[in-house]
């Protein structure tokens, strides 16, 4: 009997009969009507219980989960329900979703016809990496009388891990190699000069660089032939992720660190697809999560696993340790993409000597975050005096961000100031620009 529940309709019916009984104190002939209705209600309740328990497995249900969840994206979860009886049922489905969501009112109500199957779908958006435990899938069955309910329990204790956003990785992969990527935000970069990695000899067409004419091939063929070059490959590209205090700031439910992790995964995939060597490591008080740059087949899986395992206490970052690690472990000139955040010029000045030292031997790109909440505050119309003060302070911080960009550029350090939601596409744009300009 633990699976038997009383539907609120039964209590509402009892309440109506109780009110009718109260009125019968003043109208005598209503009393037998109230008693009759009570007897009918109890009989119908017993009949409803008999209908619910007349079959052993009136319905079967299952929860279909993805193999892993994509952090920061909407992930579909499907519930399949099959009616094995000749009675059309009303369903109330309560899925015990992971505690991280703190959602206590999840419920799906529907109706299923006899001998049929229905599928329901809802989405979950994880905002932190780790394991998500799904509890019981509770299906409450109601007959057409809808006075009692019978509970069925399916799919207990399923665990799914939330990995960095592989959905965004696949999306950016399709965009970067599509025929028309510019409508998605990728920029068209004008190539300056050309690389010296030979690809083939082809016939000259109008517009080809006359400096690439191959005179030996021209004399043999009897017409102009030119050398065709391609982008240089196998260049080391390292993503450096700051795990310090400045990356703890939240945006849209996720920390800046998780936004950087998602961007690193997507950018690493583009790097390997461009046949360069992708690597990464993180740092705060010390350097951790090292993945040496490589273009082997399992490199993306190594990077994804390393990104999934990243843990931090958000201590103050030690850029001196970062410089020492780069000097010791990265001997070949490489492209270094640093994900960090500077809120003030003072914070930049403390780390600028180390950034300048790194940029002497490598091409360094510093990617930090634009505070979009400040932009909203600046654009909002100020009507009170305290709102004017808030707006002035917000404009001061926004101006400091622009000063940081100017200071880094003045010292020959490439930089990208991006909002968290555009971080991935801006990072890919910068990488493709560096490739097109042959800067590494």
N, C-alpha and C positions, 0 to 999 in steps of 0.2 A: 504493500500500500504506500511505500515511500514515493512511488512514481505518480500518485494521484494528487491532483491539486484542484482547488475550487476556483472557478472562473468568477471574476467580479460581477458578472451578470447575475449569478445566483444570489449574491448579497444584495444587489440592487433590487432584485425581485422580492427578497425577504423584506427589505426596507419598505417597498411599496405595500406589501401585505400588512406590515406592522402599522403603517399610516392608515390603511383602510380599517384595521381593527380599532385604532384610536377613534376614528370617526364614528365607528359603530356604537360607541357609548352614547352618542347623540342621535343616531339613526339606527334603530334596533334591527331592521331587516338586512343591514349590511354585514352583521356578524356572521351569519351562516355563509355568506358569499366569501368572506375573508377566510373562514375555515376551509371551505371547499377549494379555494385557490391555493391554500397552503398544502393541502393533501395532493392536489394536482402537481404542484411544484416539486414536492418530495418524490412523487412517483416518476416524474420526468427526470429528476436528478439520478434516480436509481437506474432508469432506462438508459440514460446517457453513459453511466459508468459501465453498464453491460455492453453497450456498443463499443466503447473504447477498449475494453478488455476481451472482446469476442475473438480477436485474432492475436497471434503471438507477435508477429512483425508486420504491423500495419504499414509502417513506412521504414525506409532505410535512407541514411544520409551520410555524406562524406564531405570533408573539407579538402580542397585542392590548393596547396600552397606552392609558391615558386621555390626553386632550389635554394635561392638566397635572395635577400631583400636588397634593393638599391637605395643607399642612404641619400635622403633629400629628395627622392622621387616618389610619385604615387605608384604603389605596387598592388596589382590586382589579387584578390583572394576570392575564390569561387566556392560555392556551396551547392552540392548536387543532392536533390531530394527525389526519391521515387516512392510513389503510392502503390502498394502491393495489394490493395483491397478494392472492392467494388463500391466503396463509400467515398464521396468527395469530402475532403477534410479541410478544416481551417488550420493554418500553421502559424506558430509564433516561434521564431528562431532566435536564440540568444547565444552568440558565440563569445566565449571568454577570451577576448583579445589580450595581448601582452600588457603587463602592468605599467610599462613605460608610457602608455597613452593615457592612463588614468581616466578611461572612458567607462562609466558605469551604466549608461542608458542605451547601450547598443541593442537593437532589436529589429527584426525583419518580420513583418506580418503579411501573410499571403493566403491564397486558396489554391488547392491542387485537386484536379479532377481524378476520377477513378482510373486506375491502371495507367498512370501517366508519370512523366518525369519532368522536373523543372530545375532550372539552374539560376542561382542568385549570385551576384557579384558586388563586392564592395572594395574600396581601396584603403591602403594604409601608407602613411608617409613617415618613415623613421627619420629621426633627426640626430641620432647618434649611432656609432658603430657598436657591434656586440651581438649577443644572442637574445632572441626574442622568443619567449615561451608562450605558446598558445595553450589554453586550458581545454575545458570540455566544450563540445558542440552540443548544445541543448536544443532539442526540438520538442515543442509542446504541441500536442495533437488535440484538436477540438472537433467534435462531431457537429452536424447541422444544428443541434439543440444548444450547444455552446454554454452549457452549465458547468461542466467539469473538464479537466484537462489531464492528459497523460503525458508524462515526460519520458523521452528517449534520450540517451546519452551516446554520442559517437565521437570518434577522433580525439581521444584524450592525449594531452601532453605532447604536443609537437613543437620542436625547437628549430628555428630558422635563424641563420646568421645574417646580419645587415652589413654588407660590404660597401666600400666606396662606390660612388655612383657609376656603375657599369652601363646603365641606361644612357646617361649623358655621354659616356665614352663611345658607345655605338652610334649615337646620334651625330656626334662631332666627326666620327670616322666617315660616315656617309656624306656629311656636308663637305668635308675637306677634299674628298676625292670625287665629288659630283661634277657634272659638266657646268653647272651654274651655281657656284657656292656663294656668290656675292649677295644674293637676295637673303641669305641667312645671317649675314654679318661679317663674313670673311672679306678682307679687302684685297683689291687688285694691286700688286706691288710691281713697280717698274724696276726691271733688272738693270743694275749699273755694272757695265763691263760684262765679262763672262768668266766662267770657271775654266780650269785647264784640264778637266777630266774628260778624255776623248771618248766619244760614243760611236760615231760612224762618219763615212764620207758620203755626201749626197750632192745632187745636182743643185747648182746655184739658182735661186729664185729671187725676184726683185724684193729688196728689203733685207737680205742677208748681209752680214758684216763682211765687207770686201777684204778685211784683214785676215779672215779665216780661209781665203782661197788656197787650195792645195794645188800648186803649180805642176807637180809631178803627175798627179792624177788627171789634171786638166790636159796635159800634153798627151797622155795615153788615151784619154776618152775623146779628145777632140772638142770638148765643150767645158765650160767653167764648172769646176767641182769645188766644194767647200767642205771644211771639217766641221762636224757638228759636235758640240760639247754638251755635257749634262751636269746637273748639280753634283757637287762632290758628296760622296757617301762615307759611311763609317766614321763620322765625326762624333766624338763623345759629347753627350748632352746630359748634364746633371741637374735634377730638381732638388733644391735645398729648402727644407720646410722648417720654419721657426716654430718651436713648440713653447715659446715663452709667454710671459704674462700678457703681452700686447695682442696675442692671438686668441685670447679668451672672450673677447667681445662678441655678443650674440647678434645674429641677423636672421630673421625669418625662422627662428627656432633652432638654428645651428650656429656653432661657434665659427669664427673666422678660420680656425685650424681645420675644421671639417670641410669648409669651402675650398681651402687650399689643397686638401687631400683629394677631393673630387676632381679639381682642376689638374692636379699632378697625374692622376690616372689617365684622364683623357689626353693630356699633352704627351705622356709617355707613349701612348698608343700611336699618335700621329708621328712621333719621332721614329719609332720602329718601322712604321709603314713607309716613311721616307728613307728607310735603310740607313739611318744613323744609329748610334749606340746610346741607349737610354739607361740612366742610372739615377740613384737618389740616396739621400740620407737626411736625417732630422737632427736638430740640435736644440738644446736649451742650456743647462749647466754642462752637459757633455754631448758628444756626437754619438748618435745611435741609429739603428734601423738602416744600416748600410746595405746597398745593393750596387755592386760595381757595374759600370756602364758596359753593356753588351747588346748584341743584336741576335742572340741565339733564340731558338724556337720557344723556350719556356721562360723568356725574360719577363713578359707581361704578367705571367702567373706569379713570378717571384715578387714583382713590384706590387701587385695587388695584395698578396699575403702580407708583405711588409707594411703597406698602408693600413691594412685591417688591424694589425697588431699594435699600431702606434698608441702609446699611453704617455700621459704627461701630468705633472702637478702644476703646470703653468708658473714655474719659477722664472726669475729674470734670466734672459738669454745672455750667453757668454760668446760674443763674436770673436774674441781672441782664440777660443778653442776652435771655432769654425775655421779661422784663418790657418791655424797650425795643422788641422786635419787636411785641409785642401792642399797645403804646401807639401805634406808628407805623402798623401795617397793619390793625388791627381798630378802626375808628372807631365802629361801631354796637354798642350793648349786646348781648352774645352770651352763649351758654352755652358755657363752656370746661370740657372734661373732661380733666384732667391725669392721665396714667398715670406714676407714679413709685414710688419705694420709700424708706421711712425705717425704719431699724432701731433708732435711738435718738432720744431727745428732743433730744440735742445736735445731731444731724444736721438735725432739724426747725428748731431755733432759728436755725441759720445761714441757712435759706432762708425763714423765716417773714415777715420784712419784705417780701420781694418778693411772696409769696403774698397778704399783706394789701393791698399796693398794687394788685395785679391785681384783687382782689375788690371794690375800691371802684367800678370802672366796669363790671364784668362779673359774671355769676353763675359762680363757680368751684367745680368739684367735683374734689376730689383723691381719686384711687383708688390705693391702695397695697396691698401684699400681706401676707397672714398667713403666717407660717412654719409650714407643716403638720408639718414634721419636728420642730419644737419641741413641738408638741401631742402627737405620738406619744411623745416623750421624757417629757413631763409625766405622761401617762396610764400609762406603764410603771411597774411596781412596782420600787422601789429595794431591792436586797438587800445591796449592798456600800457601803462608805463613799464611794468615788469616784463611785458611781452617785447617791448622795444629793447630792453636790456638783454633779454635772451637772444633776440635776433642779432644784435651787435656782437655778442660773444660767439654765436654760431658762425657769423661771417668772418670773425677773426680766425677761428679754427680752420674754416674752409680756405682762407687766404694762406695759412701756414702750410697746408697741403700743397698748394701751388708753389710756395717757396721751397719746399722739399724737392719737388720735381726740378726746379731751376737749379738748386744747389747740386743735385746729383748730376745733372746734365753738364754743369760747369766743370765738373771734375772728370768728364768723359765716361760717366757710368750711364748705361742705358736704363730707363725706368718706365714703368707702366703704372698709372694711377687708375684703378678700376673699381667699380661697384661689385659686391659679391655675386650678384646674379649674372653679371657679364664677365666674370673672372676667367672662365674657361675659354670663351671665344676671343677675349683680348689677349690671353696668353698664347693661343694658337696663332693669332694674327702676328704677334711679335716674333714668334719663332719662324714663321713663314717669311716674314720680312727680312730677318737675319739671313735665312737661307738664300733668298732671292738676291740680296745685295752681296753675298759672298764674304761676309764679315768675319767668319771664323776661319 
